[in-house]
């Protein structure tokens, strides 16, 4: 039997933004101990909230600042969710003050450093589980995905080949040849969902690389990407900011040899949805874990 959920206190935060109208909204339940053994109840809460993910703290050690964290989309549990991790970390920092947090997730231990960011919202930096990336199978993985996206092989950037990248979840990475191709996203929802379920992917991470100007003060040394993440397996057409995919993308960049030293990558997401998001990805060539940073802000609720 599903436990009553109407009295569960859900905080609403938007991650990877400084404004409630931007970023990716997430529900955050700081005390879900009563639901710890009730997956159906947590799914029901997530469905009622209606965001792509709601995070639930089901166990806690306040002295050690260590928490058991679970993530649910409106349809099912997800092993790891980056934006909901950032949102939860900032919610805890807002309540208890900044510092290091440890989240035990289905994907493994995730450490998060939270800091006060002047007069703006707090910032959180998560360190992923070890990443990995492999070339995608052209026939079994790339072709049906392109068909569902209504893309052709000519729409892809040949310098950035398709891969399946992992940082807690698997994501198919496809690089568009032009910004226009990335902007014009009109995919077959049912067909893409079927491919993703068959392959076990959480999102399809669509990216376009923006040419850098080479300036010394450029924040990412020329590595600026724009991203879009269809998420039909979670019951959502598109995610406006996907921290888990960003971490996996760090593994992708390492696998392709595009990381020659400590590298900061700026990922712009959500622009085509009207919810602009900023994700900072830090990658080093000799470290399989990626670091993903962003701010989060509470979303005011009426009533």
SERO-4910 file (N, C-alpha, C, O; in steps of 0.05 Angstrom, whole numbers):
BEGIN
 pado doro    nc1    nc2    nc3   cac1   cac2   cac3    cc1    cc2    cc3    oc1    oc2    oc3
  Unk    A     17    -24      0      0      0      0     18     25      0     37     26     15
  Unk    A     10     45    -17     25     70    -18     18     87      5     -5     92     12
  Unk    A     39     98     19     34    116     41     23    142     32     27    151     10
  Unk    A      7    156     50     -3    182     42     20    202     37     40    202     52
  Unk    A     17    218     17     39    235      9     31    265      9     48    282      4
  Unk    A      6    271     16     -3    299     14     11    317     35     12    341     31
  Unk    A     21    305     57     34    321     78     64    322     75     78    332     93
  Unk    A     75    311     53    104    312     49    112    340     41    101    352     22
  Unk    A    132    351     54    141    378     49    162    377     26    184    367     28
  Unk    A    154    388      3    170    388    -21    180    417    -26    164    435    -30
  Unk    A    206    421    -26    217    447    -33    221    447    -64    226    426    -76
  Unk    A    219    471    -75    222    473   -104    246    491   -110    247    514   -102
  Unk    A    266    480   -124    290    494   -131    295    492   -161    287    472   -173
  Unk    A    307    512   -172    317    510   -200    347    511   -200    359    528   -188
  Unk    A    359    491   -213    388    488   -213    401    498   -238    388    498   -260
  Unk    A    426    506   -236    442    517   -257    431    544   -267    431    549   -291
  Unk    A    423    560   -248    413    586   -255    414    604   -230    417    594   -208
  Unk    A    411    630   -234    408    648   -211    380    660   -210    375    677   -193
  Unk    A    362    651   -227    335    662   -229    315    639   -230    319    620   -245
  Unk    A    293    641   -216    273    619   -217    262    613   -244    252    590   -249
  Unk    A    263    632   -262    252    627   -289    271    613   -307    264    605   -330
  Unk    A    296    609   -299    316    594   -314    322    568   -302    310    560   -282
  Unk    A    341    554   -313    351    529   -302    331    506   -303    311    508   -318
  Unk    A    337    485   -288    320    461   -288    308    458   -261    322    454   -241
  Unk    A    281    459   -259    268    456   -233    270    427   -222    270    408   -238
  Unk    A    273    425   -196    273    399   -183    257    402   -157    258    422   -143
  Unk    A    243    381   -150    232    378   -124    253    368   -105    269    351   -112
  Unk    A    252    377    -80    272    368    -60    256    362    -34    243    379    -23
  Unk    A    258    337    -25    246    329      0    269    323     20    283    303     17
  Unk    A    273    341     39    296    339     57    291    318     79    310    309     91
  Unk    A    266    310     83    261    289    103    240    270     91    216    274     93
  Unk    A    251    249     78    233    228     66    237    202     80    232    181     68
  Unk    A    244    202    105    249    177    120    223    160    120    225    135    120
  Unk    A    200    173    122    175    158    123    169    144     97    153    125     96
  Unk    A    182    152     75    177    140     49    200    122     40    200    112     17
  Unk    A    219    117     58    244    103     50    240     77     36    255     69     18
  Unk    A    219     62     44    214     35     33    190     35     14    178     14      8
  Unk    A    181     59      5    157     61    -11    163     75    -37    158     99    -40
  Unk    A    172     60    -57    179     71    -83    154     83    -96    156    104   -109
  Unk    A    132     70    -93    107     80   -106     99    107    -95     90    124   -110
  Unk    A    103    111    -69     97    137    -57    115    159    -68    106    181    -74
  Unk    A    141    153    -70    159    173    -81    154    179   -110    156    202   -119
  Unk    A    147    159   -125    139    163   -153    114    181   -154    112    199   -171
  Unk    A     95    176   -136     70    192   -136     76    221   -129     65    239   -141
  Unk    A     94    226   -110    102    253   -103    115    266   -127    108    289   -134
  Unk    A    134    252   -141    147    263   -164    127    270   -186    130    290   -200
  Unk    A    108    252   -190     87    257   -210     71    282   -203     63    298   -221
  Unk    A     64    285   -177     48    308   -169     64    334   -172     53    354   -181
  Unk    A     90    333   -166    107    357   -169    109    364   -199    107    387   -206
  Unk    A    113    344   -216    113    348   -245    139    356   -257    140    360   -282
  Unk    A    160    358   -242    186    364   -254    199    339   -265    190    316   -260
  Unk    A    221    342   -279    234    318   -290    245    301   -268    246    276   -271
  Unk    A    253    313   -245    263    297   -223    255    310   -196    254    334   -194
  Unk    A    250    292   -177    247    301   -149    267    284   -132    267    259   -136
  Unk    A    282    296   -115    302    282    -98    291    279    -70    278    296    -59
  Unk    A    297    255    -59    287    248    -32    311    240    -14    326    221    -21
  Unk    A    314    253      8    333    244     28    319    224     47    301    232     62
  Unk    A    328    199     45    314    178     60    329    169     85    317    157    102
  Unk    A    355    176     86    370    170    110    390    193    114    397    207     95
  Unk    A    398    197    139    416    220    144    434    215    168    427    201    187
  Unk    A    458    227    166    476    229    189    484    258    189    503    267    176
  Unk    A    469    274    205    473    303    205    501    311    213    513    330    202
  Unk    A    512    297    233    539    304    243    560    301    221    578    317    219
  Unk    A    558    280    205    577    275    183    569    289    157    584    288    138
  Unk    A    545    301    157    534    313    133    533    293    110    541    299     88
  Unk    A    523    269    117    521    247     98    492    239     96    478    236    116
  Unk    A    483    235     70    454    231     66    450    209     44    465    207     25
  Unk    A    429    193     48    421    175     27    401    190      9    381    200     19
  Unk    A    408    192    -17    392    208    -35    382    191    -58    397    176    -71
  Unk    A    356    193    -63    343    178    -85    329    198   -103    320    219    -94
  Unk    A    326    190   -129    315    208   -149    292    194   -163    294    171   -171
  Unk    A    270    209   -167    247    198   -181    237    218   -202    233    241   -196
  Unk    A    234    208   -227    219    223   -247    190    218   -243    182    202   -225
  Unk    A    172    231   -258    143    225   -255    136    196   -262    113    188   -256
  Unk    A    155    181   -274    148    154   -282    163    132   -266    153    111   -262
  Unk    A    188    138   -258    204    117   -246    228    129   -231    234    152   -234
  Unk    A    242    111   -217    267    119   -203    290    121   -224    291    106   -243
  Unk    A    307    141   -219    331    144   -235    355    141   -217    355    151   -194
  Unk    A    376    128   -226    399    122   -209    414    147   -200    423    149   -177
  Unk    A    416    166   -218    431    191   -211    420    214   -227    413    211   -251
  Unk    A    417    237   -215    408    261   -228    425    284   -219    426    290   -195
  Unk    A    438    297   -237    456    319   -231    442    344   -221    450    356   -201
  Unk    A    421    353   -235    409    378   -227    395    376   -201    394    395   -185
  Unk    A    383    353   -195    370    349   -169    390    347   -147    384    354   -124
  Unk    A    414    337   -153    436    336   -133    445    365   -126    448    371   -102
  Unk    A    448    381   -146    456    409   -142    434    423   -126    440    438   -107
  Unk    A    409    419   -133    386    431   -119    385    423    -90    381    439    -72
  Unk    A    389    397    -85    388    387    -57    411    398    -41    408    405    -18
  Unk    A    435    398    -53    458    409    -39    454    438    -31    460    446     -8
  Unk    A    443    454    -49    439    482    -43    417    485    -22    419    502     -5
  Unk    A    396    468    -23    375    469     -3    386    463     25    379    477     44
  Unk    A    404    444     26    417    438     52    436    461     61    437    467     84
  Unk    A    450    472     42    468    495     48    451    519     58    459    533     76
  Unk    A    428    523     45    411    545     54    401    541     82    397    560     98
  Unk    A    396    516     89    386    509    116    408    508    137    405    518    159
  Unk    A    431    495    130    451    489    150    477    503    146    495    501    163
  Unk    A    481    518    124    506    532    119    522    516     99    518    492     95
  Unk    A    541    530     86    558    517     65    577    497     76    582    496    101
  Unk    A    589    481     59    609    461     67    606    436     49    592    436     30
  Unk    A    621    415     57    620    391     41    597    373     50    591    370     74
  Unk    A    585    360     30    564    340     35    571    314     21    586    314      1
  Unk    A    560    292     31    564    267     18    537    254     13    521    252     32
  Unk    A    531    247    -12    506    234    -19    512    206    -27    529    200    -44
  Unk    A    498    187    -14    499    159    -23    476    155    -42    453    156    -34
  Unk    A    482    149    -67    462    145    -88    464    117    -99    482    102    -92
  Unk    A    444    110   -115    444     83   -128    468     80   -146    476     57   -152
  Unk    A    480    102   -155    504    100   -172    530    100   -157    551     94   -168
  Unk    A    529    107   -131    553    108   -115    555    133    -99    536    149    -98
  Unk    A    577    137    -86    581    161    -69    586    186    -86    603    186   -104
  Unk    A    572    207    -80    575    233    -94    582    254    -72    566    259    -54
  Unk    A    605    265    -75    613    287    -57    606    314    -70    610    318    -94
  Unk    A    596    332    -54    588    358    -64    598    380    -45    595    378    -21
  Unk    A    611    399    -57    621    422    -41    602    445    -46    597    453    -69
  Unk    A    592    457    -25    574    480    -28    588    505    -17    602    504      4
  Unk    A    584    527    -30    597    552    -22    576    575    -25    559    574    -42
  Unk    A    579    595     -7    563    619    -10    575    635    -33    600    637    -36
  Unk    A    558    647    -50    568    661    -74    561    690    -72    545    701    -88
  Unk    A    573    704    -53    568    732    -49    539    737    -42    529    725    -23
  Unk    A    527    756    -56    499    762    -51    480    745    -67    455    746    -64
  Unk    A    491    727    -85    474    711   -102    468    684    -89    476    679    -66
  Unk    A    454    666   -104    448    640    -93    474    624    -88    494    629   -100
  Unk    A    471    604    -70    494    587    -64    502    571    -89    486    566   -107
  Unk    A    527    562    -90    538    546   -111    545    518   -101    554    516    -78
  Unk    A    540    498   -117    547    471   -110    564    458   -132    559    463   -156
  Unk    A    584    443   -125    601    429   -144    601    399   -136    611    391   -115
  Unk    A    590    383   -154    589    354   -149    613    341   -163    621    349   -185
  Unk    A    623    320   -151    644    303   -163    631    277   -170    620    263   -152
  Unk    A    631    269   -195    616    246   -205    630    220   -197    653    220   -187
  Unk    A    616    198   -201    629    172   -201    648    171   -225    645    188   -243
  Unk    A    666    152   -227    684    150   -250    668    149   -276    649    133   -279
  Unk    A    677    165   -295    663    166   -321    676    146   -341    699    137   -336
  Unk    A    661    139   -361    672    123   -383    656    130   -408    634    141   -407
  Unk    A    668    124   -431    655    130   -457    665    111   -478    688    104   -479
  Unk    A    646    102   -495    653     83   -517    639     92   -542    618    105   -541
  Unk    A    651     84   -565    637     91   -591    609     77   -592    606     54   -584
  Unk    A    590     92   -602    563     81   -605    562     63   -630    576     67   -649
  Unk    A    546     42   -628    542     23   -650    527     37   -672    504     46   -668
  Unk    A    538     39   -697    525     53   -718    497     42   -725    478     58   -729
  Unk    A    494     16   -726    469      4   -735    449      2   -712    426      9   -716
  Unk    A    457     -8   -689    438    -14   -668    432     11   -651    411     12   -639
  Unk    A    450     31   -651    446     54   -633    443     80   -648    424     95   -643
  Unk    A    460     86   -667    460    113   -680    437    115   -700    422    134   -699
  Unk    A    434     95   -717    414     97   -739    386    100   -728    372    118   -737
  Unk    A    377     83   -710    349     86   -700    345    112   -684    323    124   -684
  Unk    A    366    122   -671    364    147   -657    361    171   -677    344    188   -673
  Unk    A    377    171   -697    375    192   -718    347    191   -731    336    212   -736
  Unk    A    337    167   -736    311    165   -748    289    177   -729    272    192   -739
  Unk    A    291    171   -703    272    182   -684    274    212   -681    255    226   -677
  Unk    A    299    223   -683    304    252   -682    296    266   -707    293    290   -708
  Unk    A    292    250   -729    288    261   -756    313    276   -765    311    297   -778
  Unk    A    337    266   -758    362    276   -767    374    257   -787    365    234   -789
  Unk    A    393    266   -802    408    249   -820    437    248   -811    446    264   -794
  Unk    A    453    230   -822    481    228   -815    496    254   -822    515    261   -809
  Unk    A    486    268   -842    499    293   -850    495    315   -830    509    336   -830
  Unk    A    476    312   -811    471    332   -791    491    330   -768    492    347   -750
  Unk    A    508    309   -768    527    305   -746    554    318   -752    562    320   -775
  Unk    A    568    326   -731    595    337   -733    615    314   -735    618    299   -715
  Unk    A    629    310   -757    647    287   -760    671    288   -741    684    268   -736
  Unk    A    677    312   -730    699    314   -711    692    304   -683    710    300   -667
  Unk    A    666    300   -678    657    292   -651    639    268   -655    614    271   -656
  Unk    A    650    244   -657    635    220   -664    615    212   -642    620    218   -618
  Unk    A    594    198   -649    574    188   -629    587    169   -609    602    151   -617
  Unk    A    580    173   -584    590    156   -562    567    151   -543    547    166   -542
  Unk    A    569    129   -527    553    125   -504    570    131   -480    590    117   -475
  Unk    A    563    152   -465    580    161   -442    565    156   -416    540    156   -415
  Unk    A    581    152   -395    570    144   -369    582    161   -347    606    165   -346
  Unk    A    564    169   -328    574    181   -303    552    176   -281    544    194   -267
  Unk    A    544    151   -280    522    143   -263    498    133   -278    484    116   -269
  Unk    A    495    144   -302    475    135   -322    488    135   -349    508    149   -353
  Unk    A    476    120   -368    486    121   -396    471    142   -411    446    146   -408
  Unk    A    485    157   -428    474    178   -445    487    174   -473    511    172   -476
  Unk    A    470    175   -494    481    175   -521    489    204   -527    472    222   -524
  Unk    A    513    209   -535    523    235   -543    523    237   -573    537    222   -587
  Unk    A    509    257   -583    508    263   -612    515    293   -615    503    310   -603
  Unk    A    535    299   -632    543    326   -637    531    336   -663    536    324   -684
  Unk    A    516    358   -662    505    370   -686    526    386   -701    544    398   -688
  Unk    A    524    386   -727    543    401   -744    539    431   -742    557    446   -746
  Unk    A    514    439   -737    507    468   -737    489    474   -713    476    457   -702
  Unk    A    490    499   -705    472    509   -684    443    507   -694    425    501   -678
  Unk    A    438    511   -719    411    510   -730    399    482   -727    376    479   -721
  Unk    A    416    461   -731    406    434   -728    398    429   -699    378    416   -694
  Unk    A    414    439   -680    408    435   -652    382    450   -645    366    440   -629
  Unk    A    379    474   -656    355    490   -650    330    477   -659    310    478   -646
  Unk    A    331    465   -683    307    453   -695    303    425   -686    309    406   -700
  Unk    A    293    422   -661    289    396   -649    260    389   -649    244    401   -634
  Unk    A    252    370   -666    224    362   -668    224    331   -672    224    322   -695
  Unk    A    226    317   -650    230    288   -653    205    272   -648    185    281   -638
  Unk    A    207    246   -656    185    227   -652    188    216   -624    205    200   -618
  Unk    A    171    226   -606    172    220   -577    171    190   -572    189    179   -558
  Unk    A    152    176   -584    148    148   -578    172    131   -589    181    113   -577
  Unk    A    181    139   -613    203    124   -625    229    127   -610    244    108   -606
  Unk    A    234    152   -601    259    157   -586    257    143   -558    277    132   -549
  Unk    A    234    144   -546    231    131   -520    236    101   -523    249     89   -506
  Unk    A    226     89   -544    230     60   -549    260     53   -552    270     34   -540
  Unk    A    274     69   -567    303     65   -571    318     68   -544    335     51   -537
  Unk    A    311     88   -530    325     94   -504    319     72   -484    338     64   -469
  Unk    A    295     62   -482    289     41   -464    303     15   -472    313      0   -455
  Unk    A    305     10   -498    318    -14   -507    348    -13   -500    360    -34   -494
  Unk    A    360     10   -502    389     13   -497    396     21   -468    419     20   -461
  Unk    A    376     28   -452    381     35   -424    393     63   -421    408     67   -402
  Unk    A    387     81   -439    397    109   -437    378    126   -421    354    123   -422
  Unk    A    390    144   -405    374    163   -390    366    187   -407    343    195   -407
  Unk    A    385    199   -421    379    220   -441    395    216   -466    414    200   -466
  Unk    A    388    230   -487    405    233   -510    416    261   -508    402    281   -509
  Unk    A    443    263   -505    456    288   -501    465    300   -528    485    291   -540
  Unk    A    449    319   -537    455    332   -563    471    357   -558    463    374   -542
  Unk    A    493    360   -572    511    382   -567    519    396   -593    518    383   -614
  Unk    A    527    420   -591    540    435   -613    563    451   -601    559    466   -581
  Unk    A    586    448   -613    610    462   -603    611    490   -615    611    494   -640
  Unk    A    613    510   -597    616    538   -606    646    544   -609    662    538   -591
  Unk    A    653    556   -631    681    563   -635    690    585   -615    676    604   -611
  Unk    A    713    581   -602    724    600   -584    738    622   -598    746    619   -621
  Unk    A    742    645   -584    757    667   -597    786    667   -590    801    684   -600
  Unk    A    794    648   -573    823    646   -566    833    666   -546    857    667   -541
  Unk    A    815    683   -535    824    703   -516    834    691   -490    824    670   -482
  Unk    A    852    705   -478    865    694   -453    845    692   -430    848    675   -413
  Unk    A    825    710   -430    806    710   -408    781    694   -414    761    695   -399
  Unk    A    780    680   -436    757    664   -442    754    642   -421    772    627   -416
  Unk    A    730    640   -410    726    624   -386    732    594   -390    740    581   -372
  Unk    A    728    584   -415    732    556   -419    753    549   -440    753    528   -451
  Unk    A    771    568   -445    793    563   -464    782    552   -491    795    535   -503
  Unk    A    760    562   -499    749    554   -525    729    531   -524    716    527   -544
  Unk    A    727    517   -501    708    495   -500    681    505   -489    676    505   -465
  Unk    A    665    513   -508    638    522   -501    619    505   -518    621    504   -542
  Unk    A    600    492   -504    581    475   -518    553    484   -511    547    494   -489
  Unk    A    535    481   -531    506    484   -526    494    456   -527    502    440   -543
  Unk    A    475    451   -509    465    424   -506    435    423   -504    422    443   -495
  Unk    A    423    401   -513    395    395   -509    393    365   -502    407    349   -513
  Unk    A    375    359   -484    372    332   -474    343    322   -474    328    327   -455
  Unk    A    335    308   -496    309    295   -495    308    274   -473    327    260   -468
  Unk    A    285    273   -459    282    255   -436    255    241   -436    241    242   -415
  Unk    A    247    229   -458    221    216   -458    218    193   -439    196    187   -430
  Unk    A    240    179   -432    238    157   -414    230    166   -386    221    150   -369
  Unk    A    233    192   -380    225    203   -354    198    217   -356    189    229   -337
  Unk    A    185    215   -379    159    228   -383    162    258   -389    142    273   -385
  Unk    A    185    266   -398    191    295   -403    202    298   -431    220    283   -439
  Unk    A    191    317   -446    201    320   -474    230    328   -474    246    318   -490
  Unk    A    238    347   -456    265    357   -457    273    367   -429    257    379   -415
  Unk    A    298    362   -422    309    372   -397    324    398   -402    340    400   -420
  Unk    A    318    420   -386    332    445   -391    360    447   -380    375    466   -387
  Unk    A    368    428   -363    396    428   -353    400    400   -341    385    391   -324
  Unk    A    421    387   -351    425    358   -344    453    354   -334    472    349   -349
  Unk    A    456    355   -307    482    353   -295    494    326   -298    519    323   -301
  Unk    A    478    304   -298    489    277   -302    500    274   -330    521    262   -333
  Unk    A    486    285   -349    496    283   -377    521    300   -380    539    293   -395
  Unk    A    523    323   -366    547    340   -368    571    325   -357    592    326   -368
  Unk    A    567    311   -334    589    295   -323    598    273   -342    622    269   -346
  Unk    A    578    259   -354    585    238   -373    599    250   -398    617    237   -409
  Unk    A    591    274   -405    604    288   -428    634    293   -422    650    293   -440
  Unk    A    640    297   -396    668    300   -389    684    275   -395    706    276   -405
  Unk    A    672    251   -390    684    226   -398    687    223   -428    707    212   -438
  Unk    A    668    233   -442    669    233   -471    692    250   -482    707    241   -499
  Unk    A    695    274   -471    717    291   -480    744    279   -473    763    281   -489
  Unk    A    746    265   -450    771    252   -443    777    229   -463    799    225   -472
  Unk    A    756    213   -470    759    191   -488    768    199   -515    783    185   -529
  Unk    A    760    223   -524    767    233   -550    794    247   -550    803    255   -571
  Unk    A    806    250   -527    832    263   -525    830    293   -528    850    306   -536
  Unk    A    807    305   -521    803    334   -524    811    348   -498    808    373   -496
  Unk    A    820    334   -478    828    346   -453    858    342   -449    867    320   -442
  Unk    A    873    363   -455    902    361   -453    913    368   -426    937    362   -421
  Unk    A    897    380   -410    905    389   -383    880    395   -368    858    391   -379
  Unk    A    881    406   -344    857    414   -330    841    433   -347    851    454   -356
  Unk    A    816    426   -353    800    441   -372    773    447   -360    760    430   -349
  Unk    A    764    471   -364    737    479   -356    720    483   -381    728    497   -400
  Unk    A    697    470   -381    679    471   -404    654    484   -395    643    478   -374
  Unk    A    644    503   -411    619    516   -405    598    503   -423    601    502   -447
  Unk    A    576    495   -410    554    483   -425    529    501   -422    520    506   -399
  Unk    A    519    510   -444    495    526   -444    472    508   -453    473    496   -474
  Unk    A    452    507   -436    429    489   -441    403    504   -435    403    524   -420
  Unk    A    381    495   -446    355    506   -440    348    532   -455    326    542   -452
  Unk    A    367    542   -471    363    567   -485    339    565   -504    323    583   -506
  Unk    A    336    542   -518    315    539   -538    288    533   -525    268    532   -539
  Unk    A    288    528   -499    264    523   -484    255    548   -469    233    548   -456
  Unk    A    271    569   -469    264    593   -453    272    590   -424    263    606   -408
  Unk    A    289    570   -417    299    567   -390    329    565   -391    340    544   -387
  Unk    A    343    587   -397    372    586   -400    386    576   -375    379    583   -352
  Unk    A    406    558   -379    420    545   -357    450    546   -363    459    544   -386
  Unk    A    466    549   -341    495    550   -343    506    527   -326    502    526   -302
  Unk    A    521    509   -339    535    488   -325    564    490   -331    573    494   -353
  Unk    A    580    488   -310    609    488   -312    620    460   -307    614    448   -286
  Unk    A    635    449   -326    646    422   -325    676    424   -323    689    437   -340
  Unk    A    688    412   -303    717    411   -300    727    383   -304    717    364   -291
  Unk    A    746    380   -322    756    353   -330    787    355   -330    798    375   -339
  Unk    A    799    333   -321    828    331   -324    835    304   -337    820    285   -334
  Unk    A    856    302   -353    861    278   -368    868    253   -352    863    231   -361
  Unk    A    878    257   -328    886    233   -312    867    227   -289    873    212   -271
  Unk    A    843    239   -289    823    235   -268    796    227   -282    785    244   -296
  Unk    A    786    203   -277    761    195   -291    736    208   -280    716    208   -293
  Unk    A    738    220   -256    715    234   -245    713    262   -256    734    275   -260
  Unk    A    689    271   -261    685    298   -271    672    314   -249    659    304   -231
  Unk    A    676    341   -250    664    359   -231    644    377   -246    651    389   -267
  Unk    A    620    380   -236    600    396   -248    590    416   -228    583    409   -205
  Unk    A    590    442   -236    583    463   -217    560    480   -228    556    482   -252
  Unk    A    545    491   -208    524    509   -215    511    520   -191    513    509   -169
  Unk    A    496    542   -194    481    554   -173    452    543   -174    444    530   -194
  Unk    A    438    547   -153    409    540   -152    394    560   -135    405    572   -116
  Unk    A    369    563   -142    353    584   -129    326    572   -122    315    556   -138
  Unk    A    315    580   -100    288    570    -92    267    582   -109    268    606   -116
  Unk    A    247    566   -117    225    576   -133    202    582   -114    192    564   -100
  Unk    A    193    607   -114    171    614    -96    145    599   -103    140    595   -127
  Unk    A    130    590    -83    106    576    -88     83    592    -76     85    603    -54
  Unk    A     61    595    -91     38    609    -82     20    591    -65     20    566    -69
  Unk    A      6    602    -47    -13    587    -31      0    573     -7    -14    560      8
***
